[in-house]
Amino acid sequence: MSILLSTPKSNGWTADEKKHISSNYRFSFQAPFENEAVISAGQLLSEDNLLDFLDQTGPRIGSSKRPVTASLFFKRYAYCSLTSSLYGMTMLNKSFDMNIENVYLIDHNSDAMWLPSFTLKDASAQLSSQSREDWRSSVIETLFKENISVMLNHVAKSARISKATLWENAWIYIRWIYETWLSEDHSDEMKQRIQEDYAFFMDAEAYHFGLTKNPFHRFMAPLGCGPTKIRKTCCLYYKTENGTCCSTCPKR
């Protein structure tokens, strides 16, 4: 299933920006090495290809059950898709083209647990030509409606796993990355932008996700309570070989 992929276009990013994104968010601006397998997200939209991929990847995740493998695969897919693109949007006012047909996973063929990197065929920066609110809305709609929601629905149906589990697998990384940035030393203007972008995910209308309701509403803390770190669903990591319940697992 592996394909050849050349160095992606990366116009519009500075050298320091590319270094930071590559170092922190498992994103690659380089052509994969010869010993690395490259899989396009589009290939995985075939049910046969996805199930074959899950069966091959399962042992490297420590899983022999498709729903478990599917949850942990999607966790990694969400991490790769979300962190780099949200850093560009919030911290740099730049965006990637996150349409699923532009997305590629890089398998490093390591003996360690399967942790892919992520790249795009065209990784050029896209700049806002609208008000920031309208631009942000467009960026989030592409990221979810044309990428994450597509893969999530396909994985849930093919591997017979709860969509709620997969949506929470995405939400934990949104929460983690914005709360990390809020804890860092940034200007008041930047902190306000971080807070506004973070809040947008709960305020976003359903069309951003290609759904009839916002999938993150179910993960909100009850009114009057502080933010909770305990998940509402289990990601199934405890069902992997030597796996345990995560610190935020509802089964603990």
C-alpha positions, 0 to 999 in steps of 0.5 A: 500500500506504500507510495512514493512521496516527494518533498512537499511544497511548503511556501509561506512558512519560515524556517523557525516555524517549520522547525517548531512544527516538526519538532513538536507535532510529528509533522514532516516538511521533508520527503520520507526516507526510503525505509519509511512507508507512506500511506495516503489517508485517501487510500484508507477510505476503502474499507478493505484497505482500512481493515487490512491496515488495522490488522497489520498495525494491530500487533505493533500497537499491542492489539488483536481486536479491530475496535481497539486498534481502530480507537488507537489508530484514530487517536494518533490520526487525530493528534497528527491532524489537529496539533500541527494545524491548530498551532498554525491557525492559532499561534501563527494565523496561517493554515494548512490545506487539511482536505483528506486527499492532501493527507499522508501518514509516514510509518517509520517502521520502528520496532517501538510502538506504532507512532506515525508522523504526518505530512501533506502533499502540499504543505504550503501556508494559506493566509487569511483574506477575510475577517479572522472569525470568518477565516477561522470558521473556514479553517475548522470546517475544512479540518473537520468536515473534509478530514477528521469527520470523514475518517472518523465516520469511516473508521467507526463504521468499518471497525464497529466502534463507537463514534463517541469514543472517537470524538473524545479521542479528538477532543482530548488533544484539542483540550490538551493543546489549548490548555498547554498554550494558556499555561505558557508565557504569551502576550495578553493579545495572544492569550485572548486569541488562544482562549477565543479559538479554544471556546470556538470548538464548543460554540461552533455550529454543526455544519463545521463538522458535517453533522447535525449537532456539535460533537463536542457538546457532550464532553462539556463539564456540568454548569457550575463545575470546573473543567473535568479531566476524566473522560466520558468514554474509554479509549480501550488502551487498557485492552492492549498488551501490557496496556493500563487505564489512562489517568483520565479513564472513566474505568479507573 
